Amino acid sequence: MNLLVLAKAYPPTVGGVENYSKFVSEGLSKFHDVRVLTLKPLKKESLDSSILEDSDEIDVERIHAFHSQILSAIWYSVVFFIRILQNKPDYILATTWKIGLVNAVFQPIFRIPFMLSAHGAELTRNRNNFLVSSIMKYVFNKADRIIAVSEFTRQVVIEYAQIEPSKCVVVSNGIDLESVRINSKEDARKHLNIDPNSKIMLTVSRVDKRKGHIDVLNAIPQILKKIPNLKYIIVGNGPEKEIIKSKIVELGIEDHVELAGFVSDEDLPFYYSACDVFVMLNKMVSIEDFEGFGFVFAEAGAYRKPLIGGNSGGPKEVILENQTGYLVDPLDSNLVAEKITLLLSNDIKSIEMGNNAEARTKNYYTTEVMSKNINKNLVQLYEDN
């Protein structure tokens, strides 16, 4: 069977949905002939230089993008139409609803089984914009099946896209286990030039309000009372970075926080391997801004790290309370400090939870599991049509 994947962006462009598009495409290439139609990146600084080439199993076509989104959409539509005429696929999978609009418009002409991925806040972000919201609902209702990355996201899809619940199924995101390269804690810290005797907590995420970096910082003075050799490493960039720098100075914890900034896929395993606890205090800033799944929790779990996350959105499904980690109210600094301190001071508990997190990731949150589940839905969709 021939599958055409529509992706707005694709690695080496950096981003969660970009990685999702790559993992889905490469995973489904084991079952189908996969072609990807995506846009060329406009900004070189958004690229990960460690990703040098595409998989040999799939054909990735990157078409010219314009600084005008309207021009890009028109050109993408033209190329899409031509490619369908040249080689009509058996299925089409769009990894976001905006890029799926192209197929939704032409669906009455080509009538190709259409599957659409839903990640979370992209459904609610424009809920007060009547035009954008109406277009979004149109695309979702044109899809024959919708893949939601979590049950939380599924409920958002049903409510805000106003679709028939039976059309929407949950297929959790998956990590590529081949990219997981566990180093000993000692070797990883040596590579990163980190004090081998430190107790390290790590956050890997875009630096914005929803990820809860400030809430972790607020808990550090209390944690330091019992864990004086604490070090908090933040991997990632984003709009809150200057605010975080100011907060670090305000709290007087400069010696205990490191802003690592952007880290390549080559170096990221060293950070996961070096840490003792993974923490990201995601929170639901509003219905327009929330964590739809929590990919980094699954990724940290693969490195056998205990997890601490916010008690909202998709992460509530990834983290098993008191088994793989803890779910906390990000605004409750006392509770945050208590749980972090517990894991940093109790090696037996920390190792047990880390092992449980690894098992859960391997059982439920790998690209192989994700691809098999998406493929089951593709096959069923084809048979139903």
C-alpha positions as CSV (number, residue, x, y, z in Angstrom):
1,M,0.0,0.0,0.0
2,N,1.1,3.6,-0.7
3,L,0.9,6.1,2.1
4,L,1.3,9.9,1.7
5,V,2.2,11.7,4.9
6,L,1.5,15.5,4.9
7,A,3.7,17.4,7.4
8,K,4.1,21.1,7.8
9,A,7.7,20.6,8.9
10,Y,10.1,17.7,9.2
11,P,13.5,17.1,10.7
12,P,16.2,18.4,10.6
13,T,13.7,21.2,11.7
14,V,13.6,21.0,15.5
15,G,10.2,20.4,17.2
16,G,7.9,17.9,18.8
17,V,5.5,17.6,15.9
18,E,8.4,17.5,13.5
19,N,9.9,14.5,15.3
20,Y,6.4,12.9,15.5
21,S,6.1,13.2,11.7
22,K,9.5,11.5,11.3
23,F,8.8,8.7,13.7
24,V,5.4,8.0,12.2
25,S,6.7,8.0,8.7
26,E,9.7,5.8,9.4
27,G,7.6,3.4,11.5
28,L,4.9,3.0,8.9
29,S,7.5,2.4,6.2
30,K,7.8,-1.1,7.6
31,F,4.2,-1.7,6.4
32,H,3.8,0.6,3.5
33,D,5.5,2.6,0.8
34,V,5.7,6.0,2.4
35,R,6.2,9.4,0.8
36,V,6.3,12.6,2.8
37,L,5.4,16.0,1.5
38,T,6.7,18.8,3.7
39,L,7.9,22.4,3.5
40,K,11.6,23.5,3.4
41,P,12.6,25.3,6.6
42,L,12.9,29.0,6.4
43,K,15.3,29.5,9.3
44,K,18.7,27.8,9.5
45,E,18.9,28.3,13.2
46,S,15.8,26.0,13.7
47,L,17.7,23.0,12.3
48,D,19.4,20.3,14.2
49,S,22.8,19.8,12.5
50,S,23.2,16.3,13.9
51,I,20.5,15.1,11.6
52,L,22.3,14.7,8.3
53,E,20.0,12.7,6.1
54,D,16.6,11.0,5.7
55,S,15.8,7.4,6.0
56,D,16.4,5.3,2.9
57,E,13.0,3.7,3.4
58,I,10.9,6.8,2.7
59,D,10.8,9.5,0.1
60,V,10.8,13.0,1.6
61,E,10.0,15.8,-0.7
62,R,10.6,19.3,0.7
63,I,8.9,22.0,-1.3
64,H,9.8,25.7,-1.3
65,A,8.3,27.7,1.5
66,F,7.5,31.5,1.4
67,H,7.6,33.9,4.3
68,S,3.9,34.4,3.5
69,Q,1.9,31.5,4.9
70,I,-0.8,32.1,2.3
71,L,1.7,31.7,-0.6
72,S,3.2,28.6,1.1
73,A,-0.2,27.1,1.4
74,I,-1.1,27.8,-2.2
75,W,2.2,26.3,-3.5
76,Y,1.9,23.3,-1.2
77,S,-1.6,22.7,-2.6
78,V,-0.4,22.9,-6.2
79,V,2.4,20.4,-5.5
80,F,0.0,18.2,-3.6
81,F,-2.5,18.1,-6.4
82,I,0.2,17.3,-9.0
83,R,1.6,14.5,-6.8
84,I,-1.8,12.9,-6.3
85,L,-2.4,12.9,-10.1
86,Q,1.0,11.4,-10.7
87,N,0.7,8.6,-8.1
88,K,-2.6,8.4,-6.2
89,P,-1.9,7.0,-2.7
90,D,-4.0,4.4,-0.9
91,Y,-4.1,6.5,2.3
92,I,-3.3,10.0,3.4
93,L,-2.1,10.9,6.9
94,A,-1.8,14.5,8.0
95,T,0.2,15.1,11.1
96,T,-1.5,18.4,12.0
97,W,-4.9,19.8,11.0
98,K,-3.5,22.9,9.3
99,I,-1.5,20.9,6.8
100,G,-4.5,18.5,6.5
101,L,-6.6,21.3,5.2
102,V,-5.0,20.8,1.8
103,N,-6.4,17.2,1.6
104,A,-9.7,18.2,3.1
105,V,-10.3,20.6,0.3
106,F,-9.5,18.1,-2.4
107,Q,-11.1,15.1,-0.7
108,P,-14.4,15.3,-2.6
109,I,-12.3,14.9,-5.8
110,F,-9.9,12.2,-4.9
111,R,-11.8,10.3,-2.1
112,I,-8.7,8.9,-0.5
113,P,-9.0,7.5,3.0
114,F,-7.9,10.3,5.3
115,M,-6.4,10.1,8.8
116,L,-5.5,13.1,10.9
117,S,-3.3,13.4,14.0
118,A,-4.3,15.5,17.0
119,H,-1.8,16.6,19.6
120,G,-3.7,18.9,21.9
121,A,-3.6,22.7,22.2
122,E,-3.7,23.3,18.4
123,L,-7.4,22.6,18.7
124,T,-8.2,25.2,21.3
125,R,-5.6,27.9,20.6
126,N,-7.9,29.7,18.1
127,R,-11.3,28.8,19.7
128,N,-12.3,32.5,19.9
129,N,-11.4,33.1,16.2
130,F,-14.5,32.2,14.4
131,L,-12.9,31.8,10.9
132,V,-9.9,29.7,12.1
133,S,-12.1,27.6,14.4
134,S,-14.6,26.9,11.6
135,I,-11.8,25.8,9.2
136,M,-10.3,23.5,11.9
137,K,-13.7,21.9,12.5
138,Y,-14.1,21.4,8.8
139,V,-10.8,19.6,8.5
140,F,-11.5,17.3,11.5
141,N,-14.9,16.4,10.2
142,K,-13.5,15.6,6.7
143,A,-11.1,13.1,8.3
144,D,-12.2,9.5,8.2
145,R,-10.3,8.8,11.4
146,I,-8.5,10.9,14.0
147,I,-5.5,9.8,16.0
148,A,-5.3,11.5,19.4
149,V,-2.0,11.3,21.3
150,S,-3.8,10.8,24.7
151,E,-7.3,10.3,26.1
152,F,-7.1,13.9,27.4
153,T,-6.5,15.1,23.8
154,R,-9.2,12.8,22.5
155,Q,-11.8,14.5,24.8
156,V,-10.6,17.9,23.6
157,V,-11.0,16.8,19.9
158,I,-14.5,15.6,20.5
159,E,-15.5,18.8,22.3
160,Y,-13.9,21.4,20.2
161,A,-13.9,19.8,16.8
162,Q,-17.4,18.6,17.4
163,I,-16.8,15.2,15.8
164,E,-18.4,11.8,16.2
165,P,-16.6,10.2,19.2
166,S,-16.2,6.8,17.3
167,K,-14.0,8.6,14.7
168,C,-11.3,9.4,17.2
169,V,-9.0,6.8,18.8
170,V,-6.0,7.1,21.1
171,V,-2.5,6.2,19.9
172,S,0.1,7.4,22.3
173,N,3.3,9.0,21.1
174,G,6.4,6.8,20.9
175,I,10.1,7.4,21.3
176,D,12.8,5.8,19.1
177,L,14.6,3.3,21.3
178,E,17.5,3.3,18.9
179,S,18.2,6.9,19.9
180,V,18.3,5.9,23.6
181,R,22.0,5.6,24.5
182,I,22.4,5.1,28.2
183,N,25.8,6.0,29.7
184,S,26.9,5.4,33.2
185,K,26.1,8.3,35.5
186,E,29.8,8.8,36.1
187,D,30.8,8.8,32.4
188,A,27.9,11.2,31.5
189,R,28.9,13.7,34.2
190,K,32.5,13.5,33.2
191,H,31.5,14.2,29.6
192,L,29.4,17.2,30.7
193,N,32.0,18.4,33.2
194,I,29.5,18.1,36.1
195,D,30.5,17.4,39.7
196,P,30.1,13.7,40.2
197,N,28.8,14.1,43.7
198,S,25.9,16.4,42.8
199,K,22.3,15.5,43.0
200,I,20.9,16.4,39.6
201,M,17.4,17.1,38.5
202,L,16.7,17.7,34.8
203,T,14.1,19.4,32.7
204,V,14.1,19.0,28.9
205,S,11.6,21.2,27.2
206,R,10.8,24.5,25.5
207,V,11.3,27.3,28.0
208,D,7.8,28.7,28.3
209,K,5.3,29.3,31.1
210,R,3.4,26.1,30.5
211,K,6.4,23.9,31.3
212,G,6.7,25.2,34.9
213,H,10.4,26.0,35.1
214,I,9.7,28.9,37.5
215,D,7.7,26.5,39.8
216,V,10.7,24.2,40.0
217,L,13.0,27.2,40.9
218,N,10.6,28.3,43.6
219,A,11.0,24.9,45.3
220,I,14.8,24.9,45.2
221,P,15.5,27.0,48.4
222,Q,13.5,24.5,50.4
223,I,15.2,21.5,48.7
224,L,18.6,22.9,49.4
225,K,18.0,22.6,53.2
226,K,18.2,18.8,52.8
227,I,20.1,18.4,49.5
228,P,22.8,21.1,49.6
229,N,24.7,19.6,46.6
230,L,21.6,20.0,44.4
231,K,22.0,21.0,40.7
232,Y,19.1,21.8,38.4
233,I,19.8,21.6,34.7
234,I,17.4,23.1,32.2
235,V,17.8,22.0,28.6
236,G,16.0,24.0,26.0
237,N,15.3,27.6,24.8
238,G,12.2,29.7,24.7
239,P,10.5,33.0,25.5
240,E,10.7,32.6,29.3
241,K,14.5,32.3,29.4
242,E,15.2,35.9,30.5
243,I,12.5,35.6,33.2
244,I,14.1,32.5,34.4
245,K,17.5,34.1,34.6
246,S,16.0,36.9,36.7
247,K,14.3,34.5,39.0
248,I,17.5,32.5,39.6
249,V,19.2,35.7,40.7
250,E,16.2,36.8,42.8
251,L,16.3,33.4,44.7
252,G,20.0,33.5,45.1
253,I,20.5,30.0,43.5
254,E,22.9,30.8,40.8
255,D,25.3,28.1,41.9
256,H,22.6,25.5,41.7
257,V,21.1,26.1,38.3
258,E,22.5,25.6,34.8
259,L,20.8,26.8,31.6
260,A,22.2,24.5,29.0
261,G,20.2,25.9,26.1
262,F,19.7,24.0,22.9
263,V,21.2,20.5,23.1
264,S,21.7,18.3,20.0
265,D,20.3,14.8,19.7
266,E,23.9,13.6,20.0
267,D,24.4,15.2,23.4
268,L,21.0,14.8,24.9
269,P,21.6,11.2,26.1
270,F,24.4,12.4,28.3
271,Y,22.0,14.8,30.1
272,Y,19.4,12.1,30.7
273,S,22.1,9.6,31.8
274,A,23.7,12.2,34.2
275,C,20.5,13.2,36.1
276,D,18.9,11.6,39.2
277,V,15.4,12.8,38.7
278,F,13.5,14.1,35.7
279,V,11.0,16.9,36.5
280,M,8.7,19.1,34.3
281,L,5.9,20.8,36.2
282,N,3.6,21.2,33.2
283,K,0.5,23.1,33.9
284,M,-2.7,24.0,32.2
285,V,-2.2,27.7,31.7
286,S,-5.6,27.8,29.9
287,I,-7.7,25.6,27.7
288,E,-5.6,27.2,24.8
289,D,-2.3,26.1,26.3
290,F,-1.7,22.6,27.8
291,E,0.4,19.5,27.6
292,G,-1.3,17.1,25.3
293,F,0.9,14.1,25.9
294,G,4.3,14.6,27.7
295,F,6.8,13.0,25.3
296,V,9.8,13.9,27.5
297,F,8.4,11.8,30.4
298,A,8.4,8.7,28.2
299,E,11.9,9.6,26.9
300,A,13.2,10.1,30.5
301,G,11.6,6.8,31.5
302,A,13.6,5.0,28.8
303,Y,16.7,6.2,30.7
304,R,15.4,4.7,33.9
305,K,14.7,8.0,35.6
306,P,11.9,8.6,38.2
307,L,9.5,11.3,37.0
308,I,7.8,14.3,38.5
309,G,5.2,16.1,36.5
310,G,2.2,18.4,36.7
311,N,-1.1,16.9,37.5
312,S,-2.9,18.0,34.3
313,G,-3.2,17.1,30.6
314,G,-1.6,14.1,28.9
315,P,1.2,13.5,31.5
316,K,-1.4,12.2,33.9
317,E,-1.6,9.2,31.6
318,V,2.1,8.7,31.2
319,I,3.2,8.9,34.9
320,L,1.8,6.3,37.2
321,E,1.5,7.8,40.7
322,N,3.9,6.3,43.2
323,Q,5.0,3.7,40.6
324,T,7.0,5.6,38.0
325,G,7.0,9.0,39.8
326,Y,4.7,11.6,41.2
327,L,2.1,14.0,39.9
328,V,2.0,17.3,41.8
329,D,0.4,20.7,41.8
330,P,3.1,23.0,40.3
331,L,1.9,25.9,42.5
332,D,2.4,23.9,45.7
333,S,6.1,24.6,46.3
334,N,6.1,22.5,49.6
335,L,4.8,19.4,47.8
336,V,7.1,19.9,44.9
337,A,10.1,20.2,47.2
338,E,8.9,17.2,49.3
339,K,8.7,14.8,46.3
340,I,12.0,16.0,44.7
341,T,13.7,15.7,48.1
342,L,12.3,12.2,48.7
343,L,13.6,10.9,45.4
344,L,17.0,12.6,45.7
345,S,17.5,11.2,49.2
346,N,16.1,7.7,48.7
347,D,18.2,5.8,46.2
348,I,16.1,2.6,46.6
349,K,12.9,4.4,45.8
350,S,14.4,6.3,43.0
351,I,15.9,3.2,41.3
352,E,12.6,1.3,41.7
353,M,10.6,4.1,40.1
354,G,13.2,4.5,37.3
355,N,13.0,0.8,36.5
356,N,9.2,1.0,36.4
357,A,9.3,4.0,34.2
358,E,11.6,2.2,31.7
359,A,9.3,-0.8,31.6
360,R,6.3,1.4,31.0
361,T,8.0,3.3,28.2
362,K,9.1,0.1,26.5
363,N,5.6,-1.5,26.8
364,Y,3.5,1.5,25.7
365,Y,5.5,4.5,24.4
366,T,7.9,3.4,21.6
367,T,7.8,4.2,17.9
368,E,7.3,0.5,17.2
369,V,4.1,0.3,19.4
370,M,2.9,3.6,18.0
371,S,3.4,2.6,14.4
372,K,1.7,-0.8,14.9
373,N,-1.3,0.9,16.4
374,I,-1.6,3.5,13.7
375,N,-1.2,0.9,11.0
376,K,-4.1,-1.1,12.5
377,N,-6.2,1.9,12.1
378,L,-5.0,2.5,8.6
379,V,-5.8,-1.0,7.6
380,Q,-9.2,-0.8,9.2
381,L,-9.9,2.5,7.5
382,Y,-8.9,1.1,4.1
383,E,-11.2,-1.9,4.6
384,D,-14.1,0.3,5.7
385,N,-13.7,2.4,2.5
